[in-house]
Amino acid sequence: MAVNNVEQLCPNCGLCCDSTLFADVELRAADDTKRLKQLGLTLVQKTKSKVAFAQPCACFDGKLCGIYADRPRQCRKFECGLLKRVDAGEMKAGAALKKISEAKILSGKVRGLLLSVGQNDERLALTKRYSQAMSAPVDLSASENDSELRGELMLAVNDLMRMLQRDFLK
């Protein structure tokens, strides 16, 4: 039954792979870093003992994982809150799909606003893009539109983060 739920929910979501949920994924000691590099992941040394790959995942095609059989341990272990609730029978798959759709709409709104404020590096994780956009100097001689867009971006990120915490990360 769990495989059916994964097959039903995950290809319609991808928020754990597209940088909406995570900025990076730390590898475990059992992960074959050489093999993961060969498969296309760009690995970064986070600390002396921690290696990670940045999100959005280079092996995610928007629906499916291109290295599913060889994916890192963290990816294998991760189950979002929606999947857990559906597997436990606490939520119907249709309700979970509706939540996924709502989260993707919010994420799309944030991405659109990031583009509107000039942050267009889609290779960066969503949180890093947001951080860069908000830390950029404000041009006070520009129209009010810039500050309005930043305010709208802040609210959209707040709405998205609240939903992710409530529905996906618990």
Residue pairs with C-beta under 8 A, 6 or more apart in sequence:
1 87
2 87
5 83
5 86
5 87
5 93
6 83
8 93
8 97
9 82
9 83
9 86
9 93
9 96
9 97
9 100
10 83
11 63
11 64
12 63
12 97
12 100
12 101
13 80
13 82
13 100
13 103
13 104
14 60
14 62
14 63
15 21
15 80
15 100
15 103
15 104
15 107
15 164
15 168
16 22
16 75
16 78
16 80
16 168
17 55
17 56
17 57
17 60
17 65
18 55
18 56
18 57
18 60
18 62
18 107
19 55
19 56
19 124
19 125
19 126
19 127
20 103
20 107
20 126
20 160
20 164
21 80
21 164
21 168
21 169
22 55
22 125
23 54
23 55
23 125
23 126
23 127
23 128
24 44
24 46
24 52
24 53
24 54
24 55
24 125
25 52
25 53
25 55
25 57
25 72
25 74
25 75
26 46
26 50
26 51
26 52
26 74
27 33
27 36
27 43
27 50
27 51
27 52
27 53
27 72
27 73
27 74
28 72
28 73
28 74
30 73
31 72
31 73
33 43
33 51
35 70
36 43
36 53
36 67
36 70
36 72
37 43
39 59
39 66
39 67
39 70
40 58
40 59
40 66
40 67
41 53
41 57
41 58
41 59
41 67
41 72
42 53
42 54
42 58
43 51
43 52
43 53
44 51
44 52
44 53
44 54
45 51
46 52
53 72
54 124
54 125
55 125
56 122
56 123
56 125
57 65
59 65
59 66
59 67
59 71
60 66
65 71
65 75
79 87
80 167
80 168
80 169
81 166
81 167
81 168
81 169
81 170
82 91
82 96
82 99
82 100
82 167
82 168
83 96
85 91
85 96
86 92
86 93
86 96
99 163
99 167
102 163
103 160
103 163
103 164
103 167
103 168
106 156
106 159
106 160
106 163
107 126
107 160
109 156
109 160
110 126
110 130
110 153
110 156
110 157
110 160
111 122
111 126
113 149
113 152
113 153
113 156
114 120
114 126
114 129
114 130
114 133
114 153
116 149
116 153
117 133
117 136
117 146
117 149
117 150
117 153
118 133
118 136
119 129
119 130
119 132
119 133
119 136
121 129
121 132
122 129
124 132
130 153
130 157
133 150
133 153
134 150
134 153
134 154
138 146
138 147
138 150
139 146
